[in-house]
Amino acid sequence: MNKLATLLLTLIAGIAFSSSAFAESATKEECIAQCKAAAEMVANDQTAAIAEIGNKNGKFVWKDTYVFLMDLDGNMLAHPMKPALTEKGSLLGIPDKNKDNPKMLFADFVEVASNQGEGWVDYMWPKPGETEPSLKDTYVYRVPGTNLFTAAGIYK
């Protein structure tokens, strides 16, 4: 009976270890590449791009992250994990999830897209499927010639 219990515990520990230790995290380079690919799609066919970016099973959702699309007025146009954000109007007055020092993350996204065209913004946001916030660093890329930008981030 001891051998069976040991084998069972070893098997359970191995499954738990493999699911957490080998979970893939997105890289900054992937975020940049995916934002630029999504921006190209937006420039070619905005309607199709909105549908694809908003698709939680689409090509702009990978590993532990995703691309979303906003305009310079702070409106969310496509978000695969929180599609309800597209119905809220301007998000400029909404802070991140940092209880001690909230940051106006959407206003920061718009500022970077408007003034720099591209760059990184860090803030606190829950990982998909979680409620507690984690530090996230998001790349913002303005779609050339438009008032739109794509963004994707990594959790630290």
C-alpha positions in Angstrom: 0.0 0.0 0.0 2.9 2.4 0.7 4.3 1.9 -2.8 0.9 2.8 -4.3 0.5 5.9 -2.1 4.1 7.0 -3.0 3.5 6.5 -6.7 0.2 8.4 -6.5 1.8 11.3 -4.7 4.7 11.4 -7.1 2.3 11.4 -10.1 0.2 14.3 -8.6 3.3 16.3 -7.8 4.7 15.8 -11.3 1.4 17.0 -12.9 1.3 20.0 -10.7 4.9 20.8 -11.3 4.7 20.4 -15.1 1.6 22.6 -15.4 3.1 25.5 -13.5 6.8 25.2 -14.3 6.3 24.9 -18.1 3.5 27.4 -18.5 4.8 29.8 -21.2 5.0 33.5 -20.7 4.9 36.0 -23.5 8.0 38.1 -24.2 8.3 41.8 -24.8 9.5 41.0 -28.4 6.3 38.9 -29.0 4.2 41.8 -27.7 5.8 44.2 -30.1 5.5 41.9 -33.0 1.9 41.0 -32.3 0.9 44.7 -31.8 2.5 45.6 -35.2 0.8 42.6 -36.9 -2.6 43.6 -35.4 -2.0 47.2 -36.5 -1.3 46.1 -40.0 -4.6 44.2 -40.0 -6.4 47.3 -38.7 -4.9 49.4 -41.4 -6.0 46.9 -44.1 -9.5 46.0 -42.8 -10.6 47.6 -39.6 -13.8 45.6 -39.3 -12.0 42.2 -39.7 -9.3 43.3 -37.3 -11.8 44.3 -34.6 -13.4 40.8 -34.9 -10.0 39.0 -34.8 -8.5 41.1 -32.0 -11.7 40.6 -30.0 -11.7 36.8 -30.5 -10.5 35.0 -27.3 -9.5 32.1 -29.5 -8.0 34.2 -32.3 -4.4 34.7 -33.4 -3.8 37.7 -31.2 -4.2 35.7 -28.0 -1.2 33.6 -27.2 0.6 32.1 -24.2 -0.5 34.2 -21.2 -1.4 37.5 -23.0 -3.4 39.1 -25.8 -3.6 42.2 -28.0 -6.4 44.8 -27.5 -7.4 47.8 -29.6 -8.3 51.3 -28.5 -8.8 54.8 -30.0 -7.2 58.0 -28.8 -10.4 59.1 -27.1 -10.0 56.1 -24.7 -12.6 53.9 -26.1 -11.9 50.1 -26.2 -12.7 48.8 -29.6 -11.7 45.1 -29.1 -10.7 43.1 -26.1 -10.6 39.3 -26.1 -10.7 38.7 -22.4 -13.0 41.6 -21.2 -15.3 42.3 -24.1 -17.6 44.3 -21.8 -14.9 47.1 -21.9 -16.0 47.8 -25.4 -19.4 48.9 -24.1 -18.2 51.4 -21.5 -17.3 54.4 -23.6 -14.2 56.3 -22.7 -12.0 54.5 -20.1 -9.7 57.5 -19.5 -11.0 58.0 -15.9 -10.6 54.4 -14.8 -7.6 53.6 -12.6 -5.7 50.3 -12.5 -6.1 47.8 -9.7 -3.4 49.2 -7.4 -5.2 49.8 -4.1 -2.3 51.9 -2.6 -1.4 54.1 -5.6 -3.9 53.8 -8.4 -2.7 54.8 -11.9 -4.8 56.1 -14.8 -3.6 53.3 -17.1 -5.9 54.1 -20.1 -4.9 57.8 -20.0 -1.3 56.6 -20.0 -1.9 54.4 -23.0 -3.4 57.3 -24.9 -0.6 59.6 -23.9 2.1 57.2 -25.2 0.2 56.5 -28.5 -0.5 60.3 -29.0 2.9 61.7 -28.2 5.4 58.9 -28.8 3.6 56.6 -31.2 4.8 53.6 -29.3 6.2 52.7 -25.9 5.7 50.8 -22.6 3.3 51.5 -19.7 3.4 49.6 -16.4 0.4 49.2 -14.1 -1.5 46.7 -11.9 -4.0 44.4 -13.7 -5.3 40.8 -12.9 -4.0 38.0 -15.0 -6.7 36.3 -17.2 -8.8 34.1 -14.9 -7.5 35.8 -11.7 -8.9 38.6 -9.5 -5.8 39.8 -7.7 -3.8 42.3 -9.6 -0.2 41.7 -10.8 2.3 44.1 -12.3 1.9 44.3 -16.0 4.1 46.1 -18.6 2.1 46.9 -21.8 3.5 47.9 -25.2 1.4 50.5 -27.0 1.6 51.0 -30.8 -0.2 53.6 -32.7 -1.6 52.4 -36.0 0.1 54.7 -38.5 -2.2 57.4 -40.0 -5.1 56.7 -37.6 -6.4 57.6 -34.2 -6.2 53.9 -33.1 -3.6 51.9 -31.2 -2.9 48.3 -30.4 -1.5 47.1 -27.1 -0.3 43.9 -25.5 1.5 43.2 -22.2 3.5 40.9 -20.1 3.0 40.1 -16.5 6.0 40.5 -14.2 
